[in-house]
Amino acid sequence: MYAFNVTLEQPFDDAVETVIEALKAERFGVVADIDVQGILKAKLDVAYPGYRVLGACRPALARQIADADPDAGALLPCNVLVRECPDGSTTVAFMDPVTVLCLSESEEVKALAETAKQDLLKVADRLGA
């Protein structure tokens, strides 16, 4: 599976802030924030439910990955999808870094991917608590 997720019983905008705070608590920063809902409205005039992709990064881990395999930077950051559900809840889907970073031939990168996954699972646990 390429992702794992948790459902929040929060409105979308509140959930986005909750996710960002949970990422910070586990030392992740948000280095990219793609507002897909806004893009679809602006470019296609399509009404779409809340849908944001957060690029989460732990700089020290990203550096270790880039040092081990400079081209592995093409597989970073760890994406976290926050999407509005029809019932008013919000789903948070985490990209599984192991699935993505296994594309590198570097065993060091693969080990670091497992570290990243465990850290993202802590974020998911924090959100699910």
N, CA, C and O of each residue as an XYZ file, in Angstrom:
516
protein
N       0.848     -1.182      0.000
C       0.000      0.000      0.000
C       0.893      1.244      0.000
O       1.950      1.255      0.630
N       0.476      2.250     -0.684
C       1.294      3.444     -0.834
C       0.990      4.528      0.187
O       1.688      5.540      0.240
N      -0.064      4.325      1.017
C      -0.438      5.352      1.995
C      -1.115      4.704      3.197
O      -1.620      3.584      3.118
N      -1.115      5.422      4.290
C      -1.894      5.042      5.474
C      -2.636      6.291      5.911
O      -2.180      7.406      5.658
N      -3.790      6.112      6.573
C      -4.580      7.306      6.868
C      -5.279      7.244      8.211
O      -5.330      6.215      8.884
N      -5.807      8.388      8.560
C      -6.588      8.568      9.778
C      -7.716      9.544      9.431
O      -7.556     10.430      8.591
N      -8.860      9.359     10.098
C      -9.990     10.256      9.892
C     -10.145     11.153     11.102
O     -10.112     10.684     12.240
N     -10.314     12.439     10.857
C     -10.536     13.412     11.925
C     -11.986     13.865     11.881
O     -12.522     14.143     10.808
N     -12.601     13.937     13.011
C     -13.970     14.449     13.103
C     -13.903     15.964     13.293
O     -14.376     16.512     14.288
N     -13.303     16.611     12.310
C     -13.135     18.061     12.307
C     -13.472     18.595     10.930
O     -13.301     17.900      9.928
N     -13.950     19.825     10.877
C     -14.109     20.464      9.561
C     -12.739     20.597      8.891
O     -11.707     20.656      9.560
N     -12.753     20.643      7.593
C     -11.528     20.647      6.796
C     -10.498     21.687      7.236
O      -9.346     21.336      7.489
N     -10.892     22.960      7.332
C      -9.914     24.008      7.656
C      -9.286     23.791      9.032
O      -8.087     24.004      9.212
N     -10.094     23.368      9.998
C      -9.561     23.071     11.333
C      -8.601     21.884     11.265
O      -7.556     21.881     11.915
N      -8.968     20.879     10.473
C      -8.140     19.691     10.356
C      -6.773     20.016      9.751
O      -5.758     19.471     10.184
N      -6.744     20.897      8.759
C      -5.458     21.281      8.155
C      -4.536     21.844      9.238
O      -3.365     21.472      9.315
N      -5.060     22.730     10.064
C      -4.236     23.313     11.138
C      -3.811     22.257     12.152
O      -2.679     22.279     12.635
N      -4.713     21.334     12.477
C      -4.389     20.256     13.405
C      -3.265     19.385     12.856
O      -2.355     19.000     13.592
N      -3.328     19.080     11.581
C      -2.295     18.262     10.942
C      -0.954     18.980     10.951
O       0.069     18.373     11.266
N      -0.946     20.250     10.614
C       0.305     21.013     10.604
C       0.926     21.031     11.999
O       2.137     20.865     12.139
N       0.116     21.228     13.016
C       0.624     21.230     14.397
C       1.154     19.854     14.799
O       2.184     19.762     15.467
N       0.465     18.785     14.401
C       0.931     17.426     14.718
C       2.252     17.127     14.005
O       3.129     16.477     14.574
N       2.395     17.593     12.780
C       3.667     17.423     12.072
C       4.790     18.163     12.803
O       5.881     17.625     12.987
N       4.513     19.387     13.212
C       5.528     20.170     13.942
C       5.947     19.466     15.226
O       7.125     19.467     15.583
N       4.990     18.870     15.913
C       5.278     18.192     17.179
C       6.234     17.011     16.979
O       6.940     16.619     17.908
N       6.256     16.452     15.776
C       7.183     15.355     15.465
C       8.364     15.846     14.619
O       9.029     15.054     13.951
N       8.616     17.154     14.655
C       9.770     17.797     14.016
C       9.715     17.819     12.494
O      10.757     17.887     11.842
N       8.531     17.765     11.924
C       8.353     17.936     10.483
C       7.957     19.377     10.214
O       7.175     19.967     10.959
N       8.495     19.931      9.160
C       8.037     21.224      8.686
C       7.217     21.016      7.423
O       7.339     19.988      6.757
N       6.395     21.980      7.101
C       5.638     21.928      5.856
C       6.356     22.841      4.865
O       6.343     24.064      5.001
N       6.979     22.221      3.870
C       7.767     22.979      2.903
C       6.992     23.271      1.627
O       7.435     24.052      0.785
N       5.829     22.637      1.490
C       4.961     22.891      0.337
C       3.515     22.714      0.796
O       3.211     21.860      1.628
N       2.641     23.530      0.242
C       1.219     23.456      0.570
C       0.452     23.705     -0.721
O       0.328     24.844     -1.172
N      -0.059     22.635     -1.306
C      -0.748     22.725     -2.588
C      -2.247     22.680     -2.335
O      -2.784     21.665     -1.893
N      -2.910     23.783     -2.619
C      -4.349     23.906     -2.427
C      -5.043     23.467     -3.725
O      -5.347     24.287     -4.591
N      -5.282     22.165     -3.837
C      -5.874     21.611     -5.052
C      -7.277     22.181     -5.268
O      -7.652     22.490     -6.399
N      -8.038     22.318     -4.207
C      -9.381     22.905     -4.301
C      -9.312     24.294     -4.944
O     -10.079     24.599     -5.857
N      -8.403     25.119     -4.469
C      -8.247     26.471     -5.001
C      -7.767     26.477     -6.440
O      -8.218     27.294     -7.243
N      -6.858     25.576     -6.772
C      -6.341     25.498     -8.137
C      -7.448     25.093     -9.101
O      -7.582     25.673    -10.179
N      -8.240     24.100     -8.714
C      -9.325     23.656     -9.594
C     -10.365     24.746     -9.802
O     -10.924     24.885    -10.890
N     -10.619     25.517     -8.752
C     -11.571     26.627     -8.879
C     -11.006     27.708     -9.800
O     -11.696     28.192    -10.697
N      -9.754     28.078     -9.571
C      -9.135     29.164    -10.349
C      -8.900     28.781    -11.813
O      -9.116     29.602    -12.705
N      -8.467     27.566    -12.064
C      -8.076     27.180    -13.426
C      -9.203     26.550    -14.239
O      -9.242     26.686    -15.462
N     -10.123     25.858    -13.557
C     -11.172     25.139    -14.281
C     -12.577     25.582    -13.897
O     -13.562     25.091    -14.447
N     -12.665     26.511    -12.950
C     -13.944     26.955    -12.406
C     -14.794     25.767    -11.932
O     -15.997     25.693    -12.181
N     -14.120     24.849    -11.242
C     -14.764     23.646    -10.718
C     -14.863     23.764     -9.206
O     -13.877     24.054     -8.530
N     -16.065     23.535     -8.682
C     -16.236     23.469     -7.225
C     -15.785     22.085     -6.784
O     -16.265     21.076     -7.299
N     -14.875     22.041     -5.843
C     -14.300     20.776     -5.385
C     -14.180     20.832     -3.876
O     -13.901     21.897     -3.326
N     -14.383     19.716     -3.191
C     -14.235     19.726     -1.732
C     -12.795     20.079     -1.323
O     -11.875     20.024     -2.138
N     -12.625     20.437     -0.060
C     -11.298     20.751      0.453
C     -10.310     19.632      0.165
O     -10.590     18.462      0.426
N      -9.154     19.996     -0.373
C      -8.170     18.997     -0.795
C      -6.814     19.682     -0.835
O      -6.532     20.448     -1.756
N      -5.968     19.411      0.162
C      -4.642     20.036      0.201
C      -3.570     18.983      0.364
O      -3.730     18.020      1.113
N      -2.483     19.178     -0.343
C      -1.325     18.302     -0.243
C      -0.225     19.082      0.470
O       0.248     20.108     -0.018
N       0.169     18.575      1.630
C       1.229     19.200      2.410
C       2.523     18.426      2.185
O       2.561     17.208      2.360
N       3.568     19.124      1.803
C       4.880     18.502      1.661
C       5.596     18.579      2.989
O       6.081     19.642      3.379
N       5.665     17.449      3.692
C       6.283     17.411      5.025
C       7.746     17.008      4.908
O       8.107     16.133      4.121
N       8.575     17.664      5.705
C      10.015     17.420      5.626
C      10.653     17.534      7.000
O      10.373     18.467      7.752
N      11.506     16.583      7.317
C      12.411     16.701      8.462
C      13.783     16.968      7.851
O      14.393     16.059      7.289
N      14.275     18.201      7.954
C      15.501     18.575      7.242
C      16.689     17.649      7.481
O      17.414     17.332      6.538
N      16.903     17.212      8.711
C      18.055     16.344      8.985
C      17.919     15.016      8.238
O      18.895     14.500      7.694
N      16.728     14.480      8.217
C      16.481     13.224      7.518
C      16.610     13.414      6.007
O      17.189     12.570      5.322
N      16.077     14.507      5.491
C      16.189     14.795      4.061
C      17.657     14.923      3.646
O      18.052     14.466      2.574
N      18.445     15.541      4.500
C      19.867     15.685      4.175
C      20.554     14.324      4.137
O      21.358     14.055      3.244
N      20.242     13.474      5.098
C      20.846     12.142      5.114
C      20.470     11.357      3.854
O      21.305     10.662      3.275
N      19.231     11.473      3.446
C      18.782     10.778      2.235
C      19.516     11.329      1.010
O      20.004     10.561      0.181
N      19.592     12.645      0.898
C      20.281     13.262     -0.244
C      21.767     12.935     -0.245
O      22.363     12.766     -1.309
N      22.374     12.843      0.940
C      23.789     12.464      1.009
C      24.006     11.019      0.557
O      24.999     10.708     -0.100
N      23.064     10.140      0.916
C      23.193      8.725      0.572
C      22.920      8.472     -0.908
O      23.542      7.601     -1.516
N      22.000      9.225     -1.482
C      21.647      9.073     -2.898
C      21.151     10.423     -3.394
O      19.976     10.749     -3.223
N      22.034     11.218     -4.007
C      21.649     12.567     -4.415
C      20.380     12.639     -5.270
O      19.647     13.624     -5.185
N      20.110     11.642     -6.074
C      18.916     11.664     -6.905
C      17.644     11.311     -6.136
O      16.543     11.510     -6.648
N      17.777     10.800     -4.934
C      16.598     10.456     -4.127
C      15.814     11.700     -3.729
O      14.668     11.593     -3.292
N      16.413     12.871     -3.874
C      15.677     14.110     -3.622
C      14.451     14.242     -4.511
O      13.515     14.966     -4.173
N      14.447     13.552     -5.638
C      13.277     13.562     -6.520
C      12.087     12.857     -5.870
O      10.956     13.004     -6.333
N      12.326     12.103     -4.816
C      11.272     11.360     -4.124
C      10.806     12.062     -2.847
O       9.953     11.549     -2.123
N      11.366     13.225     -2.583
C      11.024     13.977     -1.374
C      10.123     15.147     -1.743
O      10.105     15.509     -2.920
N       9.393     15.754     -0.859
C       9.215     15.441      0.557
C       8.161     14.352      0.741
O       7.657     13.786     -0.229
N       7.837     14.070      2.003
C       6.764     13.127      2.320
C       5.438     13.878      2.176
O       5.201     14.867      2.868
N       4.597     13.412      1.292
C       3.320     14.095      1.081
C       2.261     13.637      2.076
O       2.130     12.451      2.382
N       1.521     14.605      2.561
C       0.404     14.359      3.473
C      -0.817     15.018      2.841
O      -0.856     16.235      2.661
N      -1.805     14.207      2.511
C      -3.024     14.697      1.889
C      -4.081     14.938      2.961
O      -4.333     14.070      3.796
N      -4.692     16.106      2.937
C      -5.807     16.426      3.826
C      -6.998     16.666      2.905
O      -6.986     17.579      2.079
N      -8.056     15.808      3.064
C      -9.195     15.933      2.151
C     -10.517     15.895      2.903
O     -10.719     15.126      3.843
N     -11.397     16.758      2.444
C     -12.721     16.893      3.034
C     -13.612     15.741      2.577
O     -13.639     15.404      1.393
N     -14.339     15.138      3.516
C     -15.253     14.035      3.210
C     -16.694     14.538      3.200
O     -17.014     15.516      3.875
N     -17.565     13.873      2.436
C     -18.956     14.312      2.339
C     -19.696     14.379      3.677
O     -20.626     15.172      3.826
N     -19.293     13.554      4.653
C     -19.989     13.536      5.941
C     -19.506     14.621      6.904
O     -19.954     14.676      8.050
N     -18.592     15.488      6.445
C     -18.084     16.570      7.286
C     -16.798     16.233      8.015
O     -16.185     17.111      8.622
N     -16.380     14.980      7.966
C     -15.100     14.618      8.563
C     -13.987     14.943      7.571
O     -14.248     15.396      6.456
N     -12.760     14.709      7.984
C     -11.599     14.972      7.137
C     -10.674     13.771      7.193
O     -10.347     13.287      8.277
N     -10.256     13.296      6.052
C      -9.302     12.196      5.992
C      -7.904     12.768      5.788
O      -7.702     13.685      4.992
N      -6.948     12.211      6.518
C      -5.541     12.577      6.377
C      -4.817     11.328      5.890
O      -4.776     10.319      6.593
N      -4.248     11.393      4.695
C      -3.523     10.267      4.113
C      -2.040     10.607      4.045
O      -1.651     11.660      3.538
N      -1.229      9.709      4.558
C       0.221      9.887      4.591
C       0.861      9.003      3.531
O       0.601      7.801      3.483
N       1.687      9.587      2.691
C       2.463      8.796      1.751
C       3.378      7.875      2.560
O       3.999      8.314      3.528
N       3.462      6.618      2.173
C       4.365      5.688      2.847
C       5.771      5.883      2.272
O       6.026      5.513      1.126
N       6.682      6.460      3.057
C       8.027      6.719      2.532
C       8.765      5.448      2.115
O       9.609      5.486      1.220
N       8.452      4.327      2.757
C       9.114      3.070      2.393
C       8.751      2.685      0.963
O       9.616      2.268      0.193
N       7.489      2.820      0.608
C       7.032      2.478     -0.730
C       7.722      3.340     -1.782
O       8.124      2.844     -2.834
N       7.856      4.628     -1.491
C       8.435      5.551     -2.458
C       9.959      5.440     -2.503
O      10.546      5.342     -3.580
N      10.593      5.456     -1.336
C      12.055      5.495     -1.295
C      12.704      4.140     -1.601
O      13.922      4.062     -1.764
N      11.901      3.076     -1.681
C      12.468      1.784     -2.080
C      12.900      1.821     -3.546
O      13.583      0.913     -4.021
N      12.499      2.875     -4.260
C      12.942      3.045     -5.641
C      14.441      3.339     -5.726
O      15.060      3.137     -6.770
N      15.017      3.817     -4.622
C      16.461      4.040     -4.570
C      17.160      2.695     -4.401
O      16.637      1.788     -3.753
N      18.331      2.580     -4.983
C      19.124      1.357     -4.810
C      19.953      1.401     -3.534
O      20.579      0.405     -3.173
N      19.968      2.531     -2.852
C      20.779      2.702     -1.650
C      20.116      2.048     -0.435
O      18.977      2.365     -0.093
N      20.834      1.147      0.199
C      20.324      0.503      1.415
C      20.188      1.525      2.544
O      19.301      1.406      3.389
N      21.059      2.521      2.556
C      20.963      3.571      3.574
C      19.663      4.361      3.404
O      18.990      4.675      4.385
N      19.320      4.675      2.173
C      18.070      5.391      1.912
C      16.884      4.541      2.358
O      15.940      5.056      2.958
N      16.929      3.267      2.072
C      15.833      2.372      2.470
C      15.675      2.332      3.988
O      14.555      2.305      4.496
N      16.782      2.328      4.703
C      16.720      2.346      6.172
C      16.167      3.676      6.669
O      15.370      3.707      7.606
N      16.582      4.766      6.050
C      16.075      6.082      6.432
C      14.586      6.212      6.122
O      13.858      6.907      6.832
N      14.137      5.545      5.064
C      12.708      5.545      4.727
C      11.901      4.923      5.857
O      10.814      5.401      6.185
N      12.420      3.879      6.443
C      11.724      3.239      7.569
C      11.654      4.186      8.760
O      10.642      4.230      9.460
N      12.714      4.939      8.993
C      12.705      5.944     10.063
C      11.630      6.992      9.790
O      10.862      7.353     10.683
N      11.582      7.472      8.561
C      10.578      8.476      8.192
C       9.169      7.917      8.379
O       8.281      8.614      8.870
N       8.966      6.663      7.989
C       7.648      6.054      8.147
C       7.249      5.990      9.610
O       6.118      6.327      9.963
N       8.160      5.563     10.457
C       7.852      5.467     11.885
C       7.506      6.841     12.456
O       6.615      6.960     13.297
N       8.204      7.865     12.004
C       7.913      9.228     12.467
C       6.540      9.703     11.980
O       5.814     10.362     12.724
N       6.186      9.374     10.749
C       4.859      9.743     10.246
C       3.753      8.944     10.936
O       2.651      9.454     11.144
N       4.046      7.701     11.287
C       3.068      6.920     12.051
C       2.823      7.549     13.417
O       1.711      7.477     13.941
N       3.848      8.165     13.997
C       3.666      8.878     15.262
C       2.726     10.072     15.065
O       1.898     10.365     15.929
N       2.858     10.755     13.930
C       1.951     11.866     13.634
C       0.526     11.335     13.507
O      -0.411     11.909     14.061
N       0.372     10.238     12.775
C      -0.961      9.640     12.615
C      -1.544      9.230     13.958
O      -2.727      9.446     14.219
N      -0.710      8.636     14.813
C      -1.171      8.243     16.155
C      -1.591      9.467     16.963
O      -2.605      9.443     17.661
N      -0.812     10.523     16.863
C      -1.127     11.769     17.575
C      -2.486     12.301     17.110
O      -3.287     12.756     17.927
N      -2.739     12.246     15.827
C      -3.998     12.718     15.281
C      -5.163     11.814     15.680
O      -6.281     12.282     15.896
N      -4.887     10.524     15.774
C      -5.935      9.571     16.107
C      -6.270      9.513     17.584
O      -7.275      8.921     17.975
N      -5.430     10.125     18.405
C      -5.636     10.050     19.867
C      -6.775     10.923     20.325
O      -7.075     10.972     21.518
